[in-house]
Amino acid sequence: MTAPLHDTGAAETAAVDVAADVPAAQIRGRSPWSIAWLRLKRDKVALSGGIAVVLLILVAVFAPLIVSAFGHPPNEFHEDRIDPLFGTPIGSFGGMSGDFLFGVEPVNGRDVFSRVVYGARISLLVAFLSAMVAVVMGSVFGVVAGYFGGWVDAAISRIMDLLLAFPQLLFIIALVSVVPNSLWGFTGSGVRMGVLVVVIGFFGWPYIGRIVRGQTLSLREREYVEAARSLGAGRFYILFRELLPNLVAPITVYTTLMIPTNILTEAALSFLGVGVKPPTPSWGQMLSKAVQTYEADPMFMVFPGVAIFITVLAFNLFGDGVRDALDPKASR
């Protein structure tokens, strides 16, 4: 008998020794969220959108400090900055100067910079709260419809179809016109904001509900759901402990894309005069007034319009990046 060409026993022993010498950190597995974060970090456009979103949120949160340092109270009149004959800001570019970074409003002379900064609070607050209402309702009703099926699915699906076909804008206009000035402990603009949050969120949940329902129809047939059912898990345990955690990715993606839509909706309603009440600053309200005074001061339209454009663009870029990062079919 001839000797083997290679000493297989020695080779196996060497391989085991090499594997034993590899640090544990190099062979540690990565969670789906860590993989998604690595993908997101490689997307420079999405990161720039995310940074812009964070900055906008900080501006809204610290609006009083920013205005006290770089501007004037948003509802303070500065008649000395207005031409008494024509009602236009004194100076070029809408009265821009070191004291008034974005100039002043025509006729009354309020600081445009301060009102733009405070307007971010209104737009982001209404957008975030209405998105949360829509996400909670859509997630619950969508997962219930997809898991139970049958008449439950049919009833919830018909309700979603009805709400999707309902004229949301006309309903909000009609509702705001009959809402009293004091409601739920709020007065004035607080009532308007509460109505906007409830109505926009209520009419927005069917969009995310349909997505969650479709994902649930697929997930309810997975092995881990059958395993939980065979171990005696109840329906609500499976719904909220097995299915909903696996729906976090699509819910997160749609939430980031729903917020800019809500911002545009709030701006459109304020533009039509059914948003927050004056003198509370709002970007849509400022654009509405800018249209009325466009010939006197065209610059007054620029800053609230640019604020809406940058905010919506930042959220859309960040939302697209999050969607690509959470896509399991994307290259790693």
C-alpha positions in Angstrom: 0.0 0.0 0.0 1.4 3.4 -1.0 1.5 6.3 1.4 -1.2 9.1 0.9 0.0 12.1 -1.1 -1.3 14.5 1.7 -1.5 14.2 5.4 -5.2 14.9 5.8 -5.2 14.6 9.5 -2.5 17.2 9.9 -4.4 19.5 7.5 -7.7 19.2 9.5 -5.8 19.9 12.7 -4.2 23.0 11.2 -7.6 24.3 10.0 -9.1 23.9 13.4 -6.1 25.7 14.9 -6.5 28.6 12.4 -10.3 28.9 13.1 -9.6 28.9 16.8 -7.1 31.8 16.4 -9.7 34.0 14.6 -11.1 36.6 16.9 -14.8 36.2 17.8 -15.6 39.7 16.6 -14.6 38.8 13.0 -17.1 35.9 12.8 -19.9 37.4 14.7 -23.2 37.6 12.8 -24.9 40.9 12.0 -28.5 41.7 12.7 -30.8 43.0 9.9 -30.8 46.5 11.5 -27.0 46.6 11.6 -26.9 45.6 7.9 -29.5 48.2 7.1 -27.4 50.9 8.9 -24.3 49.9 6.9 -26.2 50.2 3.7 -27.6 53.6 4.8 -24.2 54.9 5.6 -23.0 54.2 2.1 -25.9 56.2 0.6 -24.6 59.8 0.9 -27.7 61.3 -0.6 -29.9 59.7 2.0 -27.5 60.7 4.8 -27.6 64.3 3.6 -31.4 64.1 3.7 -31.3 62.6 7.2 -29.0 65.3 8.5 -31.3 68.0 7.0 -34.3 66.4 8.8 -32.4 66.4 12.1 -31.5 70.0 11.7 -35.1 71.0 10.9 -36.3 69.2 14.0 -33.7 71.0 16.1 -34.8 74.3 14.6 -38.4 73.6 15.5 -37.5 72.5 19.1 -35.2 75.4 19.8 -37.1 78.0 17.9 -37.4 80.5 20.9 -33.6 80.4 21.4 -32.8 80.8 17.7 -35.2 83.7 17.3 -33.9 85.4 20.5 -30.4 85.2 19.1 -30.9 86.1 15.5 -34.4 87.7 15.1 -37.3 89.4 16.8 -40.6 88.1 18.3 -42.7 86.6 15.4 -45.8 88.8 16.1 -43.9 92.0 16.8 -44.7 94.9 14.4 -42.0 97.1 13.0 -43.8 99.9 11.2 -40.5 101.8 10.9 -39.3 99.2 8.5 -42.3 99.8 6.1 -42.7 102.6 3.5 -45.8 104.5 4.7 -46.8 105.4 1.2 -46.6 102.0 -0.6 -46.7 99.6 2.4 -43.5 97.9 1.1 -40.4 97.1 3.1 -37.7 99.8 3.2 -34.5 98.6 1.4 -33.7 96.0 -1.2 -34.7 92.3 -1.2 -37.7 92.8 1.1 -35.9 94.8 3.7 -33.1 92.2 4.4 -30.4 93.5 6.8 -28.3 92.4 9.7 -31.2 92.8 12.1 -33.8 91.2 9.7 -32.1 88.2 8.0 -35.0 87.4 5.7 -36.5 90.9 5.6 -39.9 92.0 6.9 -43.5 91.4 5.9 -45.2 94.0 3.8 -47.7 96.3 5.6 -47.0 95.2 9.2 -43.3 94.7 9.2 -43.1 91.4 11.1 -39.8 89.5 11.0 -39.9 86.9 8.2 -37.0 84.9 9.7 -38.8 84.5 13.0 -42.0 83.5 11.4 -40.3 80.9 9.2 -38.6 79.4 12.2 -41.7 79.2 14.2 -43.6 78.0 11.2 -41.4 74.9 11.3 -42.9 74.0 14.6 -46.5 74.0 13.3 -45.7 72.0 10.1 -43.5 69.4 11.7 -45.8 69.0 14.8 -48.9 68.5 12.7 -47.1 66.2 10.2 -45.5 64.0 12.9 -48.6 63.6 15.1 -50.9 62.9 12.2 -48.4 60.3 10.9 -48.4 58.6 14.3 -52.2 58.5 14.3 -52.2 57.0 10.8 -49.4 54.5 11.6 -51.0 53.2 14.8 -54.5 52.8 13.2 -53.1 51.4 10.0 -50.8 48.9 11.7 -53.5 47.6 14.0 -56.3 47.3 11.5 -54.0 46.1 8.7 -52.5 43.2 10.7 -55.9 42.2 12.1 -57.4 42.2 8.6 -54.5 40.2 7.1 -54.3 37.7 9.9 -58.0 36.9 10.5 -59.2 37.1 6.9 -62.8 36.2 6.1 -65.5 38.7 7.0 -63.1 40.7 9.2 -60.8 41.3 6.3 -63.7 42.1 4.0 -65.2 44.7 6.5 -61.9 46.4 7.1 -61.0 46.5 3.4 -64.3 48.1 2.5 -63.8 50.7 5.2 -60.4 51.5 3.8 -61.8 51.7 0.2 -64.5 54.1 1.5 -62.0 56.4 3.2 -59.7 56.4 0.2 -62.5 57.5 -2.0 -63.7 60.2 0.5 -62.8 63.9 -0.4 -60.5 64.6 2.5 -59.8 68.2 1.6 -63.4 69.2 1.3 -64.3 67.4 4.6 -61.6 69.3 6.5 -62.7 72.6 5.1 -66.3 71.8 6.1 -65.3 70.5 9.5 -63.1 73.5 10.4 -65.9 75.9 9.5 -68.2 74.4 12.2 -65.7 73.7 14.9 -66.1 76.0 17.9 -63.3 78.2 19.1 -62.8 76.1 22.3 -62.7 72.3 22.2 -60.9 69.5 24.2 -59.3 72.1 26.4 -57.7 73.9 23.5 -58.5 77.3 22.1 -57.8 79.2 18.9 -54.9 77.6 16.9 -54.8 74.7 19.3 -58.2 73.6 18.2 -57.3 73.9 14.5 -54.1 71.9 15.0 -56.1 69.2 16.9 -58.6 68.9 14.1 -55.9 68.8 11.4 -54.0 66.0 13.3 -57.1 63.9 13.8 -58.6 64.3 10.3 -55.3 63.9 8.4 -54.3 60.9 10.5 -57.8 59.3 10.2 -57.9 59.7 6.4 -54.2 58.6 6.1 -54.3 55.2 7.9 -55.9 53.2 5.0 -52.7 53.8 2.9 -50.5 52.1 5.4 -53.2 49.7 6.4 -53.3 48.2 2.9 -49.5 47.7 3.0 -49.6 46.1 6.4 -52.5 43.9 5.4 -50.6 42.6 2.3 -47.5 41.9 4.3 -49.5 40.1 6.9 -51.1 37.8 4.4 -47.6 36.6 3.5 -46.2 36.5 7.0 -49.0 34.5 8.6 -48.0 31.4 6.6 -44.4 31.5 7.8 -42.8 28.7 9.9 -42.4 30.8 13.0 -46.1 31.6 13.1 -47.0 27.9 12.7 -44.5 27.1 15.5 -46.0 29.7 17.8 -49.5 28.4 17.1 -48.5 24.8 17.7 -47.0 25.8 21.1 -50.4 27.1 22.1 -49.8 30.8 21.5 -53.0 32.9 21.4 -54.1 35.0 18.5 -53.2 38.4 20.1 -49.8 37.0 21.1 -49.1 36.0 17.5 -50.4 39.4 16.2 -48.4 41.7 18.5 -45.4 39.5 19.3 -44.7 37.6 16.1 -46.2 39.5 13.2 -46.0 43.2 14.1 -42.2 43.1 15.0 -41.6 41.7 11.5 -43.6 44.6 10.0 -41.4 47.3 11.5 -39.4 47.7 8.3 -42.2 48.5 5.9 -44.0 50.6 8.5 -40.8 52.7 9.1 -40.3 53.2 5.4 -43.9 54.3 4.8 -43.8 56.6 7.8 -40.8 58.5 6.5 -42.6 59.0 3.2 -46.0 59.9 4.8 -44.6 62.9 6.8 -43.7 65.1 3.8 -47.2 64.4 2.4 -48.7 65.6 5.7 -46.5 68.7 5.6 -47.8 69.6 2.1 -51.4 68.9 3.3 -51.0 71.2 6.3 -49.4 73.9 4.1 -52.2 73.6 1.5 -54.9 73.9 4.2 -53.2 76.9 5.8 -52.9 78.4 2.4 -56.7 78.1 1.9 -57.3 79.7 5.3 -58.5 76.5 7.2 -55.2 75.8 9.0 -53.9 77.5 12.2 -55.4 80.9 13.0 -53.5 84.1 12.6 -51.2 85.4 14.1 -49.8 81.9 14.7 -47.1 81.6 12.0 -47.4 78.8 9.4 -45.6 78.3 6.1 -48.8 77.9 4.1 -50.4 80.9 5.7 -47.3 83.0 4.8 -47.5 81.8 1.2 -51.2 82.8 1.1 -50.4 86.3 2.3 -47.4 86.5 -0.1 -49.6 85.8 -3.1 -51.8 88.8 -2.0 -48.7 91.1 -1.7 -46.7 89.6 -4.5 -46.5 92.8 -6.6 -45.4 94.8 -3.6 -42.8 92.4 -2.3 -41.9 89.3 -4.3 -39.2 88.2 -1.8 -41.8 87.5 0.8 -42.9 84.4 -1.1 -39.4 83.0 -1.4 -38.5 82.0 2.1 -41.6 80.0 3.2 -41.7 78.4 -0.2 -38.0 77.3 0.1 -38.6 76.1 3.6 -41.4 73.8 2.4 -39.3 72.6 -0.5 -36.2 71.8 1.5 -38.3 70.0 4.2 -40.2 67.8 1.8 -37.1 67.1 -0.3 -35.1 66.1 2.8 -37.8 63.7 4.1 -38.2 62.1 0.6 -34.5 61.6 0.2 -34.2 60.1 3.6 -37.2 57.9 3.1 -35.9 56.6 -0.2 -32.6 55.7 1.5 -34.3 54.0 4.4 -36.4 52.0 1.9 -33.3 50.8 0.0 -31.4 50.0 3.2 -34.2 47.8 4.5 -34.7 46.0 1.2 -33.6 42.4 1.7 -33.0 42.0 -2.0 -30.5 44.9 -2.1 -26.8 44.0 -2.5 -24.8 43.9 0.8 
